Amino acid sequence: MAEASHEGWKVVVSQEWDVLGPFPIHAREQHFLSPSFPLDLSKPIDFNATHPSAYADSGLVGWSKAHSREDGTLEVSFPNIRWESLRATEGWAALQHHSVLRSTLAVYPPAQPNSRTKSPPRLRVNLVQGSFFTVVPTRTPASLLSQEPVPEWHAGNIYDMGRSPSNLVTLPVSPSLSEPTSYDIIVSGDYEIRLFGDPRHDGSNVPKLSINLTVDIEEPLLSITRSPSHDVYSDFVDGWAFGDALGVGLYSVDGWWTVKSAAVSEELAGDIELDVVQQTRLAPGQHRIIPIKLTQTRPVGVEQLKFTLEVSSAKITSSVEIVIPVQNRVHWTTIKDEPYSIKATYFFAASTPTAFIVAPPDEPNAGLPQPPILALHGAGVDIFAHDFWIQAIPRQRRSWIITPTGRTAWGLDWHGPSAQDAWSTVDALYEILNARTEWRPWTMIPNTRVLLMGHSNGGQGAWYIAAKYPDRIVGAVPAAGYIKSQSYVPWVQSRAAHYIDPALRAILDSSLTPDDNDLFLSNLADTPVLAIHGGDDDNVPVWHTREAVSILKTWNPNANVTFREDPGELHWYPSLFNNHQVQSFVSSLLEQSNSKDTPTSKSFTLTVAIPADSGSLHGWSIHSLRVPGRLARLTVVIQEGAVEVRTTNVKGFSIRIGSLPIHARNVPFIFDGQRVELDEGTWKLDDFTLAVSQESGQWTPYSPREISELAPRGRATSILNSVGPLTIVIATKREGPELSAALRLAHNLNVYHKLDAEILDDQEALHRLRQSSLDPGNVVVLEHGPLGEFAKSILGESKTAFCAQGSTLELRGRSLNEPSTAALFLHPHPLHSSSSVFFVYGSDLTGLERGLRLFPIRTGITVPDWIVVGPQADERGAGGVEGAGVWGNDWGWNEAMSAF
């Protein structure tokens, strides 16, 4: 029995577990299914029952036993399943499976209760590499007569990411003050190849789920306390901070606390000034990183930064003493022929302190600065805990190496906010180097192009970012990258596929289209690419890179792509980047990067899924789509005497005249057979951009700004791309299911992406809306049952097909008030056109729980712009989706991409 205690309260977790499974699912399907599938937790658990499963010889599986170790590690496997037979036809897909894990925990009351200990304790739960967990009352004959509380599902730390806070769990019913109270803890155990690997690595054919669960009693020593694991700070070089962003991790144990100001210690006064970027409020049970801007007037040589934060609640004003360690580094010119790196900081999305690692060049600029190398790490690599990644790429002569976090060790697979972070670190380094005169000889040009390198998940990210922004890339070196998640481990074991309308499934799958790297490789037909893969890679099979190269050469047989397959090598090996071929490729591209003679094929194709998330190719940009949700392609053919353009699903596009080859100027354009000519004076304007939009079948000239539609981005994941902290709006700040939902969402945003969030109640959000002071970041509205005033105010603008009829949510005349129904949808921000509101609505608490699990916190969750999900999803997954779609231009109804 594993136990923990505080102030007399004690919790003991049984090491005996009941296990039900395995059940076939595909990766991420657990977000649609009930985490307790196939169980209905509103009914007593029958441990003698069997349940259908295609993995078992009999077609049925029952309960078995497992035992955890003292440290909370639980290993679960099913040796009676003929796994080798299953994988012989289905490959890795057959190893993916779901199981339900159940144990008990007992909460013991203090021997002598007092005024402090009479309040029910809260639990601190850490679930590592498990999907979801819930704590529910143990069913007894007496409890069968009462209404059971709706289970609150908490997301586990499935990626085992460091610096992650515990889940804070309020017990569903108060424990007894006179005897132990028993609760069930239910865990959704989901085996994913990306997490646990091929069992053959360990010499076995049987996949083994390995999770770790620890449960403690929260220790409420102070109402607000430090959270040092969340601190963000830079190194100092010659006494100067390498970045002006400083972050302090705080945790509110109890009450609503606002951080108002910072005061530096006397020994640093006059040398350093600290300013809180914005007053930051913490909800009870919330971790936040307080953003502080650091300004220096003189260099410092201290080993610690000491300062005080002023904090206040509704009752008191207090202070928190802060001590931040300082790593002093000598200037990089004094370090030769040995590893040297610097931790830098900046403000992500305007106010979130964020760190990254850079390696400086050996020499200052000689003429125009060379582009930096943007190096994307693999999944699970913590660039601060280990220097493996920054040292994997040899230092360059005149180019910086930049290694961003991608928000966390996994992030969003270098998509969404992870890609946003990568580009932002490039801009941040430019600002840092130009902030000091003595660093400017090593600066970069503004909006510089980059050379992309990446390994494993970072190799996939290199393919992704390069294909999305080809004009910002001088070249790419993707190593051991997979093409897309659905090809890494196919979805052939999908449970939902047996129930869902294929047309509806296609709409759901369209939310993954922007992530499908193979669809966008046309954009790299003229980009220098050196693709690398170990010939015996047993983590990401080598065929992924072979296929990517094949696709690229299909688009352009003369594509500037080289494939290096290293025979006998596995997923990682020391010479992967450190060899003559790679170094020659990299050096050559960096040294020639400022040449104006950029090769352009006579024919090329730009492929775009979401214009707002895509850059230009040879100066050509797609601004809007005829049918959002579908791919758009623009093919340019440069002929003698004309530039011909053929479009597919393109509503508006542009060309920067100065980007055209010299021989393709002063000639007419042929847009889908329509002739468009420019006068001689316009051809002389290199900065002129010709923009056209299709109106009534004709291409009509406009300014680029006029043809850029303010449309949503085709999928719910876009809510993570925010220009500032997210705002979470709930009905009330009182302790209850609404606040619990908001805190769980804020926790997930923190763990998975280090994204900041402020929690507001309906009244305060409505006040800010009416005062036009609602923050510019994206907004998440959590609602269940009757709609609140803030939601009704926004929906009253009739910007989308969702509307409020009284306090009832409706979609196209249908009330969404059936039991256990969830609706999630994007909506225009009421004040800021570049931001969005994301509604997570439940007809009741069960529906709200369903909606929370579908919040797109990970890649691969197929939620487009809007979705309605009913109770059948508990056992049918996406087969329980009742409608879904992608908004049209201007947020209108898009019949071609909607099913309802």
KEFI-144138 format. One record per residue (C-alpha): residue number from 0; z, y, x. Coordinates in steps of 0.1 Angstrom, whole numbers, plus 2048, in hexadecimal, padded with zeros to 3 digits. Layout:
// KEFI-144138
   k   Z   Y   X
 NUM   Z   Y   X
...
// end
This chain:
// KEFI-144138
   k   Z   Y   X
   0 800 800 800
   1 7F6 822 80E
   2 80F 83D 804
   3 814 863 809
   4 830 87A 7FD
   5 83C 89E 7FB
   6 85B 8AE 7ED
   7 866 88C 7DE
   8 845 885 7CC
   9 834 867 7DA
  10 812 857 7D4
  11 80A 833 7DD
  12 7E6 825 7DC
  13 7E2 800 7D8
  14 7CE 7EF 7F3
  15 7C1 7D6 7D9
  16 79F 7DF 7C9
  17 78C 7D1 7AD
  18 766 7D1 7B3
  19 74A 7CF 79B
  20 726 7CC 7A6
  21 70D 7CE 7B5
  22 6F4 7DF 79E
  23 6D1 7EB 7AA
  24 6CB 810 7AB
  25 6B6 828 7BF
  26 6C5 844 7D5
  27 6D4 861 7C1
  28 6D1 84D 7A0
  29 6F7 84E 79F
  30 6F5 873 795
  31 6E6 869 774
  32 6F8 849 76D
  33 71D 849 765
  34 730 844 786
  35 743 828 775
  36 723 816 769
  37 724 7FD 759
  38 747 805 74D
  39 751 81C 730
  40 772 82A 73C
  41 77B 834 718
  42 781 80F 713
  43 799 7F7 724
  44 789 7E5 742
  45 783 7C0 73D
  46 786 7B0 75F
  47 779 78F 752
  48 758 79E 745
  49 737 79A 756
  50 71A 7B3 757
  51 6F4 7B0 75B
  52 6E7 7B5 77F
  53 6C5 7AC 78C
  54 6D4 7A5 7AE
  55 6E8 787 7A4
  56 6D9 764 7A1
  57 6E7 760 77F
  58 6DE 783 775
  59 703 78B 76F
  60 71E 799 786
  61 743 79A 781
  62 762 7A8 791
  63 76E 79F 7B4
  64 78A 7AA 7CB
  65 78A 7BF 7EB
  66 7A6 7CD 800
  67 7A8 7EE 812
  68 7B8 7F3 834
  69 7D7 809 83A
  70 7C1 826 844
  71 7AF 825 823
  72 78F 814 82F
  73 780 7FD 815
  74 762 7E7 81D
  75 74F 7D7 800
  76 733 7BE 802
  77 724 7A3 7EC
  78 71C 785 801
  79 713 770 7E3
  80 6F4 785 7DD
  81 6D4 778 7ED
  82 6CC 799 7FE
  83 6B2 78A 816
  84 69E 77D 7F8
  85 6A0 79F 7E7
  86 696 7B3 806
  87 679 79B 80E
  88 665 7AB 7F1
  89 677 7CD 7EB
  90 682 7D6 80F
  91 69E 7F0 814
  92 69B 7F9 7EF
  93 6AB 7D8 7E6
  94 6CA 7E0 7FA
  95 6D2 800 7E7
  96 6ED 7F8 7CD
  97 709 805 7B8
  98 72C 7F7 7B3
  99 74B 801 7A1
 100 76C 801 7B5
 101 78D 803 7A3
 102 7B0 804 7B0
 103 7D2 813 7A5
 104 7E8 82E 7B2
 105 80C 834 7A9
 106 81D 856 7A9
 107 843 854 7AF
 108 859 871 7A3
 109 873 881 7B9
 110 895 870 7BA
 111 8A6 891 7B2
 112 88D 8A8 79F
 113 892 8CE 7A3
 114 880 8ED 796
 115 865 8E9 7B1
 116 85F 8C5 7AC
 117 85E 8C4 787
 118 83A 8D1 787
 119 821 8B4 788
 120 813 8B0 7AB
 121 7EF 8B2 7B4
 122 7DD 898 7C9
 123 7C8 89E 7E8
 124 7AD 883 7E8
 125 795 87D 804
 126 779 865 7FB
 127 761 85F 818
 128 73E 850 812
 129 745 84A 7ED
 130 731 85C 7D2
 131 74A 865 7B7
 132 76E 85D 7AE
 133 785 863 791
 134 7AA 85E 78A
 135 7B2 853 766
 136 7D2 846 755
 137 7D7 821 758
 138 7D0 812 736
 139 7EE 803 724
 140 7F1 7F6 700
 141 802 816 6F6
 142 7E7 82C 705
 143 7CC 81B 6EF
 144 7D9 82E 6D2
 145 7D6 850 6E2
 146 7B7 864 6EC
 147 7AF 85F 711
 148 7A7 87E 726
 149 782 882 730
 150 77F 875 754
 151 77A 891 76E
 152 762 884 789
 153 766 892 7AC
 154 74A 88F 7C5
 155 754 87D 7E5
 156 74B 888 808
 157 72E 86F 808
 158 720 87B 829
 159 741 87A 83B
 160 73D 89F 846
 161 758 8AF 85B
 162 76B 8CE 853
 163 76B 8C4 82E
 164 78A 8CB 818
 165 79A 8B1 803
 166 793 8AD 7DE
 167 7B0 8BC 7CA
 168 7B7 8A7 7AC
 169 7CD 8B0 78E
 170 7DC 891 77F
 171 7CC 889 75C
 172 7EF 885 74D
 173 810 892 75B
 174 824 877 76E
 175 846 86D 763
 176 865 87D 772
 177 878 85D 76E
 178 862 840 779
 179 841 83A 78B
 180 821 842 778
 181 802 82D 77E
 182 7DE 83A 77F
 183 7BD 829 785
 184 7A6 837 79F
 185 781 82E 799
 186 767 833 7B5
 187 741 832 7B2
 188 737 81E 7D1
 189 712 823 7D9
 190 701 812 7F6
 191 6E6 828 805
 192 6D2 81F 824
 193 6D4 843 831
 194 6FA 840 831
 195 701 81D 83C
 196 6E1 812 84D
 197 6D1 7F0 84E
 198 6EC 7D4 84F
 199 6D7 7C3 869
 200 6E4 7DD 881
 201 705 7CA 87F
 202 6F5 7A8 881
 203 6F8 7A1 85C
 204 6E1 79E 83E
 205 6FB 7AA 825
 206 6FE 7D0 81F
 207 722 7DC 822
 208 730 7FB 810
 209 74B 80B 825
 210 75F 828 816
 211 780 838 81F
 212 798 845 805
 213 7B9 857 80C
 214 7D0 867 7F2
 215 7EC 87F 7FA
 216 803 895 7E6
 217 7F9 8BA 7EA
 218 813 8CE 7FE
 219 816 8F0 7ED
 220 829 901 809
 221 819 923 805
 222 804 932 7E9
 223 7E8 93A 801
 224 7E3 92A 823
 225 7CB 927 840
 226 7AE 90E 841
 227 7A5 90F 866
 228 78A 8F5 862
 229 776 90F 84F
 230 779 92A 86A
 231 758 938 878
 232 757 94A 899
 233 73F 950 8B6
 234 742 94D 8DB
 235 747 96C 8F0
 236 72E 973 90C
 237 73B 98A 927
 238 755 996 90E
 239 73D 99D 8F1
 240 73C 988 8D1
 241 71B 976 8CE
 242 718 980 8A9
 243 72B 997 892
 244 735 97D 877
 245 758 970 876
 246 765 958 85C
 247 789 94F 853
 248 790 930 83E
 249 7AA 935 823
 250 7B7 91E 808
 251 7C8 929 7E8
 252 7E3 90F 7E0
 253 7EE 922 7C1
 254 7E2 941 7AF
 255 7C4 959 7B2
 256 7C4 96B 7D3
 257 7AE 987 7DF
 258 7A8 98F 804
 259 7A5 9B4 807
 260 7A5 9BF 82C
 261 7AA 9B4 850
 262 7BF 9C5 86B
 263 7BA 9BD 890
 264 7D8 9B8 8A7
 265 7E4 9D5 8BD
 266 7D7 9C6 8DD
 267 7B4 9C6 8CF
 268 7B5 9E7 8BC
 269 79B 9FF 8CA
 270 786 9E2 8D8
 271 77F 9CE 8B8
 272 77C 9D9 894
 273 77D 9C0 877
 274 771 9C7 854
 275 772 9AF 836
 276 74D 9AF 82B
 277 758 9AC 806
 278 778 9A6 7F4
 279 77B 981 7F0
 280 78E 970 7D4
 281 79A 94C 7D5
 282 7A1 937 7B6
 283 7BF 920 7B7
 284 7B5 901 7CA
 285 796 912 7DA
 286 78C 914 7FE
 287 777 933 809
 288 76C 942 82A
 289 775 966 82B
 290 758 97A 839
 291 762 993 854
 292 74B 9AA 868
 293 755 9AE 88D
 294 74C 9CE 89F
 295 753 9D3 8C4
 296 755 9F3 8D8
 297 760 9E3 8F9
 298 75E 9BF 907
 299 77E 9AA 904
 300 78C 98E 919
 301 7A5 980 902
 302 7A9 95B 8F9
 303 7B2 961 8D5
 304 7A9 97A 8B9
 305 7C8 983 8A7
 306 7C7 996 886
 307 7D6 998 863
 308 7C6 994 841
 309 7D4 9A6 823
 310 7D5 991 805
 311 7E0 997 7E1
 312 7E6 985 7C1
 313 7EF 992 79E
 314 813 992 7A9
 315 816 99A 7CE
 316 804 9A8 7ED
 317 809 994 80D
 318 7F9 98E 82F
 319 7EC 970 842
 320 7ED 96F 867
 321 7CD 963 877
 322 7C7 956 89A
 323 7A3 94D 8A4
 324 79C 93D 8C6
 325 783 94F 8DD
 326 76B 93C 8F4
 327 761 954 910
 328 740 94C 920
 329 730 95C 93F
 330 70D 969 93C
 331 6F3 94E 93B
 332 6E1 95A 95A
 333 6FF 94E 96F
 334 6FB 92A 962
 335 6DD 917 971
 336 6D3 8F2 970
 337 6EF 8E8 958
 338 6F5 8E7 933
 339 6FD 909 924
 340 6FF 913 900
 341 70E 92F 8EB
 342 71D 92E 8C8
 343 70F 94B 8B4
 344 717 958 891
 345 707 96B 875
 346 70B 971 84F
 347 6F7 958 83B
 348 6EC 965 819
 349 6FB 988 821
 350 71F 97E 823
 351 726 959 82D
 352 731 957 852
 353 71C 93C 862
 354 71A 92F 886
 355 6FE 91F 89A
 356 6F8 915 8BE
 357 6DE 923 8D6
 358 6D3 91B 8FA
 359 6C6 939 90D
 360 6A6 939 922
 361 6A8 938 948
 362 695 959 94D
 363 692 979 93A
 364 671 983 928
 365 653 98B 93C
 366 63C 99E 925
 367 63D 994 900
 368 65B 97D 8F7
 369 653 959 8F2
 370 65C 949 8D1
 371 67D 935 8CF
 372 680 910 8C9
 373 690 909 8A7
 374 6A0 8E7 8AB
 375 6AB 8D4 88B
 376 6C6 8B9 890
 377 6C7 898 87F
 378 6DD 88E 861
 379 702 88C 869
 380 6FF 89F 88A
 381 71B 8B9 88D
 382 70D 8D2 8A6
 383 730 8E1 8AD
 384 743 8C0 8B1
 385 72A 8B3 8CB
 386 712 8C3 8E3
 387 6FA 8A6 8E1
 388 6DF 8B9 8CD
 389 6DE 8DA 8E0
 390 6DB 8C6 901
 391 6C0 8AE 8F3
 392 6A5 8C9 8F9
 393 6A2 8D6 91D
 394 6A8 8FB 922
 395 688 90F 923
 396 67C 929 93B
 397 678 946 923
 398 680 938 900
 399 6A0 935 8EE
 400 6AA 914 8DD
 401 6BA 91A 8BB
 402 6CD 8FE 8AA
 403 6D8 907 887
 404 6F0 8F2 872
 405 6DB 8F1 853
 406 6FB 8FB 842
 407 70C 8DA 84A
 408 706 8BA 85E
 409 6F0 8AD 841
 410 6EA 8CD 82D
 411 6CC 8CA 815
 412 6B7 8B6 82E
 413 6A9 8D7 83C
 414 69C 8E1 81A
 415 6A9 8FE 804
 416 6C7 90F 813
 417 6C4 8FA 833
 418 6A1 908 83A
 419 6AE 92B 830
 420 6CA 927 84A
 421 6B1 91B 865
 422 69B 93A 861
 423 6BA 951 85E
 424 6C7 945 880
 425 6A6 951 890
 426 6AA 973 881
 427 6CF 974 88A
 428 6C8 96C 8AF
 429 6AF 989 8AF
 430 6CA 9A1 8A2
 431 6E4 994 8BA
 432 6CE 998 8D9
 433 6C3 9BB 8CF
 434 6E7 9C6 8C8
 435 6EE 9C9 8EE
 436 6D9 9DB 907
 437 6E0 9C1 922
 438 6D4 9A4 90C
 439 6B4 9B4 901
 440 69F 9A7 91E
 441 6A4 985 90E
 442 69C 990 8EB
 443 681 983 8D3
 444 668 995 8BD
 445 672 99B 899
 446 667 981 880
 447 65D 96C 89E
 448 64A 94B 89A
 449 65C 92C 8A6
 450 655 90A 8B5
 451 665 8F0 89F
 452 676 8D1 8AC
 453 68B 8B8 89A
 454 698 894 89A
 455 69D 87C 87E
 456 6A7 891 85F
 457 69F 8AF 875
 458 67D 89F 87D
 459 677 89D 858
 460 683 8C1 856
 461 66A 8CC 871
 462 64E 8BD 85C
 463 65C 8CF 83D
 464 661 8F2 84B
 465 641 8F1 860
 466 62C 8E8 841
 467 63D 902 82C
 468 639 91F 845
 469 61B 916 85B
 470 614 93A 866
 471 637 93D 874
 472 634 91E 889
 473 624 91C 8AC
 474 627 8F6 8AC
 475 63E 8DA 8A1
 476 64E 8BB 8B2
 477 65B 8A5 896
 478 66C 886 8A3
 479 676 867 88F
 480 673 87A 86E
 481 66C 86A 84C
 482 651 876 835
 483 667 87A 816
 484 685 86A 806
 485 672 855 7ED
 486 65F 845 80A
 487 67E 840 820
 488 68E 829 806
 489 676 823 7E9
 490 683 827 7C5
 491 676 805 7B9
 492 69A 7FB 7AE
 493 69D 819 797
 494 6B1 811 778
 495 6A3 82E 765
 496 67F 822 76A
 497 685 807 750
 498 68D 821 735
 499 67D 843 73C
 500 65C 84F 72F
 501 645 850 74D
 502 639 872 744
 503 65C 880 743
 504 664 86E 764
 505 646 880 773
 506 655 8A2 769
 507 677 898 778
 508 665 88D 798
 509 653 8AE 79A
 510 674 8BD 7A5
 511 670 8A9 7C6
 512 64C 8B4 7CB
 513 656 8D1 7E3
 514 668 8B7 7F9
 515 64B 89F 7FC
 516 640 8A8 81F
 517 620 893 81D
 518 612 8A9 801
 519 613 8C8 817
 520 605 8BB 838
 521 5E4 8CC 831
 522 5F6 8EC 83C
 523 5FA 8DE 85F
 524 5D6 8D5 866
 525 5D3 8F1 880
 526 5F7 8F0 88D
 527 5FE 8DF 8AE
 528 614 8C1 8A7
 529 623 8A7 8BE
 530 632 88C 8A8
 531 649 873 8B9
 532 659 853 8AE
 533 669 835 8BF
 534 655 816 8BA
 535 673 800 8B0
 536 685 81B 89B
 537 69B 807 883
 538 6A9 827 872
 539 68A 839 868
 540 66C 821 86B
 541 650 82C 882
 542 636 829 866
 543 643 84B 858
 544 635 85E 875
 545 616 849 878
 546 60F 851 854
 547 616 876 857
 548 5FD 878 874
 549 5E4 864 860
 550 5E7 87C 842
 551 5E3 89A 859
 552 5C4 88C 868
 553 5B6 884 846
 554 5B8 8A9 83E
 555 5A9 8B2 85F
 556 59B 897 876
 557 59D 8B0 892
 558 5C1 8BA 88A
 559 5D5 8C5 8A9
 560 5EE 8A8 8A6
 561 5F9 890 8C0
 562 60D 870 8B9
 563 625 863 8D3
 564 633 841 8CA
 565 64C 834 8E4
 566 64A 80E 8E5
 567 66B 7FC 8E2
 568 67F 81B 8DC
 569 698 81E 8BF
 570 6A2 83C 8AA
 571 6AF 851 8C6
 572 6AA 84E 8EC
 573 6B2 867 908
 574 68D 86C 912
 575 682 874 8EE
 576 67D 89A 8F5
 577 685 899 91B
 578 663 88D 928
 579 645 89C 938
 580 62E 89A 919
 581 647 8AC 902
 582 650 8C6 91C
 583 62B 8CD 924
 584 623 8D0 8FF
 585 641 8E8 8F9
 586 63B 8FD 918
 587 616 901 911
 588 61B 90C 8ED
 589 637 925 8F6
 590 623 934 912
 591 604 938 8FD
 592 616 943 8DE
 593 60C 968 8E2
 594 5E7 960 8E4
 595 5D2 970 8C9
 596 5B9 953 8CA
 597 5C9 93D 8B0
 598 5B1 921 8A6
 599 5A7 920 882
 600 593 904 873
 601 574 90D 85F
 602 584 8FC 841
 603 5A9 8F8 839
 604 5BF 8F3 81B
 605 5E0 904 812
 606 5F6 8EF 7FC
 607 614 8FF 7E9
 608 62D 8F2 7CF
 609 644 911 7CC
 610 634 932 7D8
 611 656 942 7DD
 612 660 927 7F6
 613 63F 927 809
 614 62E 93B 824
 615 60A 943 82D
 616 5F0 92F 83F
 617 5D8 943 855
 618 5E2 961 841
 619 5DA 951 81F
 620 5F7 950 806
 621 5FB 941 7E3
 622 610 958 7CD
 623 611 948 7AB
 624 606 928 799
 625 5F3 923 779
 626 60A 906 770
 627 62C 908 782
 628 638 8E5 78B
 629 617 8D9 797
 630 608 8DB 7BA
 631 5F1 8F8 7C2
 632 5D6 8F6 7DD
 633 5BF 911 7EC
 634 5A3 905 802
 635 591 91E 818
 636 56F 917 827
 637 562 930 840
 638 53C 92F 83F
 639 521 944 84E
 640 520 963 83A
 641 53C 95B 821
 642 560 950 81E
 643 562 937 801
 644 583 92F 7F0
 645 589 913 7D7
 646 5AA 912 7C4
 647 5BD 8F8 7B0
 648 5DA 904 79A
 649 5DB 926 7AB
 650 5E1 945 796
 651 5E4 95F 7B1
 652 5DE 95F 7D7
 653 5D8 977 7F4
 654 5C9 979 816
 655 5D4 990 833
 656 5B2 99D 83F
 657 5BD 9A0 863
 658 5C4 97A 864
 659 5A0 971 85E
 660 58C 966 87D
 661 575 982 88A
 662 555 970 87F
 663 563 96D 85C
 664 566 992 856
 665 54F 9AA 844
 666 542 98D 82E
 667 546 987 809
 668 561 971 7FA
 669 558 956 7E2
 670 576 94E 7CC
 671 56F 92F 7B7
 672 54B 93A 7B5
 673 553 95F 7AE
 674 546 978 7C8
 675 55F 992 7D5
 676 555 9AC 7EF
 677 569 9C6 803
 678 55C 9E7 80F
 679 558 9ED 834
 680 576 A04 836
 681 58D 9E9 828
 682 581 9D0 842
 683 58D 9E7 85D
 684 5B1 9E5 850
 685 5C1 9C8 862
 686 5E1 9CC 84D
 687 5CF 9CC 82C
 688 5D7 9AF 815
 689 5BE 9A6 7FA
 690 5D1 997 7DC
 691 5C0 988 7BD
 692 5CC 979 79D
 693 5B9 965 784
 694 5B6 977 763
 695 5A0 968 747
 696 58E 952 75F
 697 586 96E 778
 698 597 977 799
 699 5A4 99B 796
 700 5B1 9AF 7B4
 701 5D6 9BA 7B3
 702 5F0 9C4 7CC
 703 603 9A6 7DB
 704 623 9B0 7CA
 705 612 9B1 7A8
 706 606 98D 7AA
 707 627 97E 7B6
 708 636 96F 796
 709 65C 971 791
 710 65C 94C 787
 711 677 933 78E
 712 673 91A 7AA
 713 66B 8FB 796
 714 68C 8E9 79B
 715 6B1 8ED 798
 716 6B7 8EA 7BD
 717 6AB 90E 7C1
 718 6CD 919 7B4
 719 6DA 911 7D8
 720 6C2 92C 7E7
 721 6D7 94A 7E0
 722 6D7 96D 7EF
 723 6FD 96E 7EE
 724 71B 959 7E3
 725 716 946 7C3
 726 72A 952 7A4
 727 738 936 78E
 728 740 942 76B
 729 759 92E 755
 730 769 935 733
 731 78C 93A 740
 732 79F 93B 761
 733 7BC 929 752
 734 7C3 906 760
 735 7AE 8ED 74D
 736 78C 8DB 74D
 737 778 8FB 751
 738 78A 906 771
 739 78A 8E2 77D
 740 764 8E0 779
 741 75F 901 78C
 742 776 8F7 7A8
 743 765 8D5 7AC
 744 743 8E7 7AD
 745 750 900 7C7
 746 75E 8E3 7DB
 747 73C 8D1 7DB
 748 72A 8F1 7E6
 749 742 8F5 802
 750 741 8D0 80E
 751 71C 8CB 80C
 752 70E 8ED 815
 753 72A 905 81F
 754 71E 91B 803
 755 737 935 7F6
 756 73F 939 7D1
 757 755 951 7BC
 758 763 945 79B
 759 764 95E 77E
 760 76F 959 75A
 761 759 962 73D
 762 769 984 737
 763 767 990 75B
 764 743 984 75E
 765 739 996 73E
 766 74A 9B6 74A
 767 737 9B5 76B
 768 717 9AF 759
 769 71C 9CD 743
 770 726 9E2 761
 771 707 9D6 774
 772 71F 9CA 78F
 773 718 9A5 78E
 774 711 999 7B1
 775 6ED 993 7BB
 776 6F2 96F 7C4
 777 6E9 952 7AD
 778 701 94B 78F
 779 70C 929 782
 780 719 929 75E
 781 72F 90B 755
 782 733 907 72F
 783 73D 8ED 716
 784 73E 8EF 6F0
 785 73A 912 6E1
 786 729 92B 6F8
 787 73C 947 708
 788 734 96C 705
 789 725 96E 728
 790 70D 951 721
 791 703 95F 6FF
 792 6FC 981 70F
 793 6E4 972 728
 794 6D4 95A 710
 795 6D0 976 6F7
 796 6B5 985 70D
 797 69E 968 702
 798 690 964 726
 799 68C 93E 722
 800 689 925 706
 801 6AF 91F 706
 802 6C1 936 6EE
 803 6E3 93A 6DD
 804 6E5 936 6B7
 805 707 944 6B1
 806 71C 931 6CB
 807 704 912 6CC
 808 6EB 90C 6E7
 809 6C8 905 6DA
 810 6A7 8FB 6EA
 811 688 901 6D5
 812 69B 8FE 6B5
 813 6B0 8E0 6BD
 814 6D6 8E4 6C0
 815 6E3 8D4 6E0
 816 705 8CB 6D1
 817 702 8A5 6CF
 818 720 894 6DF
 819 71F 88E 705
 820 6FF 8A3 70A
 821 6F9 8B8 729
 822 6DF 8D3 72D
 823 6D8 8E3 74F
 824 6BF 8FF 752
 825 6B4 91C 768
 826 6B3 93F 759
 827 6AA 961 767
 828 6C7 975 776
 829 6CE 992 75E
 830 6D0 9AC 77A
 831 6BE 99F 799
 832 69A 992 797
 833 69D 97E 7B7
 834 6BA 96A 7AA
 835 6C0 951 78E
 836 6DB 944 776
 837 6E0 91F 773
 838 6F1 912 754
 839 704 8F1 755
 840 70C 8EB 730
 841 71E 8CF 71F
 842 720 8CA 6F9
 843 744 8BE 701
 844 758 8B6 720
 845 746 895 725
 846 725 8A8 724
 847 732 8C1 73D
 848 73C 8A5 755
 849 719 897 752
 850 70A 8B9 75A
 851 721 8BE 778
 852 715 89D 788
 853 6F1 8A8 784
 854 6F7 8C9 797
 855 6DE 8C5 7B3
 856 6F6 8C4 7D0
 857 6E1 8AB 7E3
 858 6BC 8A6 7E9
 859 6AB 88D 7D2
 860 6BC 896 7B1
 861 69F 899 79A
 862 6A8 8B8 785
 863 68B 8D0 77F
 864 690 8F3 770
 865 6A0 8E5 751
 866 6AD 8C3 744
 867 6BF 8B5 726
 868 6D2 895 72B
 869 6E4 87F 711
 870 6FE 864 712
 871 6E5 848 717
 872 6E3 854 73B
 873 704 843 742
 874 6F3 821 742
 875 6CE 82B 745
 876 6CF 846 75F
 877 6B2 85E 75B
 878 6A8 848 73E
 879 6C1 85C 72B
 880 6AF 87D 731
 881 6A5 88C 710
 882 68F 8A8 71D
 883 686 8BA 73D
 884 66D 8D3 74A
 885 661 8EE 761
 886 660 912 755
 887 63F 924 755
 888 637 945 764
 889 64F 960 758
 890 667 944 74E
 891 652 93B 730
 892 64E 919 720
 893 637 903 735
 894 628 8E9 71D
 895 616 8D6 739
 896 636 8D0 74C
 897 64F 8CB 730
 898 65B 8AE 71B
 899 673 8B4 6FE
// end
